[in-house]
Amino acid sequence: MPTTTTTRSLLRALPFLLVAAVGPASAAPPAPLGPGGAPLLAEGIAAFNAAAEFPLPRLSAADSAKLLSGEVVRLFDQPGGDPEGPRRASGLLIVNQPRDVVWVAVMDPHYVQSEQATEVRVAFEPPDRSRWYGIIDLPRPFADRHWIVDVRNNHALAKSTGNRAWEHPWRLRAEGPAELPALFGEGKLRGIPGEALQEAIYTPVNHGAWLVVALDKDHTLLGYHATSVVGGAIPESLIARFVHASLGDMLTGAAARAAGPVRGHYTASHKQVIGGDGSAVRHFGDASP
């Protein structure tokens, strides 16, 4: 299989790149859904959590009120229940755009720019299951970090919610280090020097997801969460705090793209983005049935 490189999966694989990969928002925050949307929000989250690979953390009344007023909500939790385990950083925002527009705003690779990392797709199963190798060149004295993640869309969630909710989860491959020699020997890690593979540290914890939930035809709950431990001399708590601090700019930036350039960009000449149900998202402006 030909090797494919991209920067899109940076946001699926190494969350401490969020600020560099996305940048600050350039448009006004979305108009709020308002307090009357509380039942829609509660129902949407309940439907998502019933079949999600990674259910969302529980929201307080204050969290819900912030979301309904158009603010980003950022949360820390430990889904496994182990107080000594790695923490998850989550961010949520209600965007006043339809689900498909918001999904394309975060899944289209044209909207991500980063020269800090290299990622190579080493396996692909249509329509949307992939395996990615990634490596980031960190400044000294830190060793480079690398990883292999399995990425997919949660079709079962889409089906169980009547296509209301989509989830794009990824998980680190624990067996990844043992697979690297074969991938390198088969030429699937094109452009990655052998010495880099030997010297980099494999991230011990790395999983998370993007998600969208249609609250109504004009409002979508957008979410991102990541649980990451990068190993070596960089503590997990530092990474978690960095991701937590970055979530606001990341989500409002995505909302600005959804409200601005996405509709004019994702047209008939654009390669189709695969939705959370495994089907291609129809190009915007396409009036065909």
Secondary structure as UniProt FT lines:
FT   STRAND          4..5
FT   TURN            8..9
FT   HELIX           10..13
FT   HELIX           15..17
FT   HELIX           18..22
FT   HELIX           35..37
FT   HELIX           38..51
FT   HELIX           61..68
FT   TURN            69..70
FT   STRAND          73..77
FT   TURN            79..80
FT   TURN            83..84
FT   STRAND          88..95
FT   HELIX           99..107
FT   HELIX           109..111
FT   STRAND          117..125
FT   TURN            126..128
FT   STRAND          129..136
FT   TURN            140..141
FT   STRAND          145..151
FT   HELIX           155..160
FT   TURN            161..163
FT   STRAND          165..172
FT   TURN            174..175
FT   HELIX           176..185
FT   TURN            186..191
FT   HELIX           194..199
FT   STRAND          201..202
FT   STRAND          205..216
FT   TURN            217..218
FT   STRAND          219..229
FT   TURN            232..233
FT   HELIX           236..259
FT   TURN            260..261
FT   HELIX           262..265
FT   TURN            268..269
FT   TURN            276..277
FT   TURN            284..285
//
